[in-house]
Amino acid sequence: MANIKSAIKRIDVTKRQTLKNRAKKSELKTLTKKFDLAVEESRLEDATNLLKVLDKKLKKAVSKSVLHKNAASRRLSKLSSKLGKAKA
């Protein structure tokens, strides 16, 4: 355990940030699963709406340093191509 006051504060801050980041990542995973299910069931309109929501959430996660920008871009690209193949 840290003895210095600033180190103790940093540990507390890190714990809070970790919980927030975990929640955001969990939300992204849940939305991705919903998107995959919508594509699988050929509900393309729902999938399109979910893709828009995911795009916004991924960009927000990048701005809050939850995800790396290339990782978010890769995920979005993968989902977009999956939707495109389903529409074709």
Buried (B, 14 or more C-beta within 10 A) or exposed (E): EEEEEEEEEEEEEEEEEEEEBEEBEEEBEEBBEBBBEBBEEEBEEBBBEBBEEBBEBBBBBBEEEBBEEEEBBEBBEEBEEBBEEBEE
